[in-house]
Structures are given as C-alpha cells and as structure tokens.
C-alpha cells in the first residue's frame, strides 16, 4: 500500500535567530502546504537539516508535525543514519510519536556493501510496524542502492514500500522499475526529473520545489498520474530555471533563502551550512518572480 501518491514536500526546518527550531513558523508552513494540496509532509530529512538536529529536537519536530497535520496528510519522518542501531532507535521513537512512515537514507560515510545495505535496511524496517521509504542519494552518501538491491528489499521486507530515487540516473530508474515489478513505489528525489521518472512508472516526488510552490508540484504530478504527460512535461520545463536556482548551492541553503523571501522567517541553515551568497540570492529572487511564486 502506497504511503502517498503525488507531491510530498521535503520540508525545511525553520530556525529562530538563536538557532532553535521555530515551531510557530513550522506550523504555518504545514498549514500552507496542506492548503496547497501537498500530498505528504517529509519532516527532518536532508532539506530539514537532520544531520544537525539533536535527537530530542528531531523527535519533537516529528511529534509537532504529526500533531499539526492531524491525519490530513501523511507525515513521513527522516530517521535514517549511518549507525543502524541509531536508525532503529529513531524509527521506533518516530512511530511512537505518530509518524505514518519513515524515510531511510542510505548509510553515509561507511560506504556499506550491497549486502550491508540489505542487512541494515532489513533490521531497521523490521524494528517498526509503519511503512518505510528508502532514500538513494549517492552524491551525498557515497553509496548507491543498486536496482537489484532495492528490488530485493521491496520483495522480501513487507514494510519497505518505496524508494526516493535521487541518483540522477534515469537508466538506473528504468531498471529499478523493471525489476521491482510493482513491489516498490518509486518517487523522484530530483525536482528536475519528476516527469521523466513518472513516465517510467513512478508515482510522485519528494520535492524541494514544493516548499515554495506546493500547488504547482501537486498539479504537475497529478497530471502525470492522470496520464497527461504533455501537461506534466510543459510544467516540468517551465519550472527548470527556478529548480536550478534552488540547487545553485547545496540544499537546503537556497530553499531557506527562498522561504525567507516569501516572508516565512525560517532563518539560516545551521553550520556547517551557511547563508546563500548575495549574488545567488538576487538570481533566486528573479527566478521566483519569473515563475510567479514571489
């Protein structure tokens, strides 16, 4: 059973000037995402600066998002780690706080073998009762989940139900879709490849762009799910200039700048990430104005 179909937002975590989480702004962001017909909230992932959240605030952010969403849309909690035991603990605690599912990033830095990935993801998923989505982002983790590995997990671990594919390799996605045979939902992890991936059988996106344009991304994925790939393609191409600027510096630096421009007061990223350069901010502002979200 799919956790969601369509546009899931990879939510940025708003911060106050002292660096603590700004829950009032987080609540406003969630309400506006739901009003914009976002299909799922992904909390405390890469865009949410999970690597710099301590466990207590990470879990409180999950609890708060669940309480605000109040079953209107699923809340999927980033609980992955390069320490399998820590990922087990965080996943169990996320379930206790009401998360509808967990997003499990590939272990980073360790560079596990494919057998290690199977063992780690199986152990984490088997420790909880809620569905899991794997997150394949080799540019950040140094390890690629091969299609054969993902397909094996989808077929043999009941609550591994999907994968966020951010390898950027469309040939890999095609092989993944071939091998999974419908046993695993495939989501785009790259905003510039949503429509190509959905044309291969993907059912949506976990999107950075959705932070600033939720209705647009929802409508683009809805068009593809309805089989109107001509409309989806036109929307994908129109969004490319803004998408490029949202990744002009490492995510989530630009999206926090974009949300600030929209008046949300999300603050700046925690170190080691820094504020977006003034030159890039000017280019981002123009791209947002041209796109119509500012």
Steps between C-alpha positions, in 0.01 A plus 500: 500500500638838397582753769399771255461577132596837353704778659667457836684805632851458640439760768760751611533540876444864603745640755493800732789744520649298786499188283217319678205358306224752435187292554260787435641540149508124452129490576433775247704319235309177561162674476599674177631174354173325577306793354714463187394134472838349581446126523749422780733675743856369524646634820862498622659383177786660308300818440409501869867505606471167681880460533517802732189424710561330831278202577264682736422786263487263201233293673314806628486635144345171388247506785408860427454439127278201572287704740455789255431276200243312712453217246419738213811387312758235589810608690815312400792537736863494400657249740792357304858499624840354425463322834238227460431480873434876510267475200310221676460715810391810307255302288339343807473838668352657186235228492418570865447866411250415231704511179325328210826379350877531510747621238824303525803655336783279380768475771748778427879501542518129592454402131323173574494216248169406339475208744557749782222722368261205488589399855477855637173598333344165591594545865362855516175419319445185703523699823184703425148445373464804275603515132850603391626685193866456413694810394767451238720810467853383414626855440462560874560156647770351280297181451250410231207265566514282191168410333550134589542591868194724508291239320610229745401716797165589345419135443631356829433764769128561535512857628765631257250642257684766301821672398590864450730481200749787486785334312423716197546193281185444294638172363529378860142605568382310192676184618361551850145523362561189292632293792254619765198380302272723704630385838650841581370853446753725327518871579722754333760652730598758240265785413635523146416135425148461637322448168765273343494279809121490514488404133689185603240413761593723793208623709627838618779711641653595832560859406703802605311717251177419686622714790440813292247374241289222654195532278713503186688181584179329608337593168802384299500158664121477477523558124749214469293268718203575272709412194527858373875501451483786249370728776747357750789550260406864436483563876831324559677710237350825630630426848859420397647853539369522858608144578853581382515794740362289787809284453749777415650428841465184703146426621347636726696827476299639204156379611538669837591821318196455276266446794639809670426694181141375521478642852519182708800600714660155501842634592829376360643148497703367788873464453678354314249636247499876453268768367456526123731750330354837409566438130310174505221653708446764233485231232266289710269795561476566125431133428222499761350818357513362146339177618227686688560380856625833631 
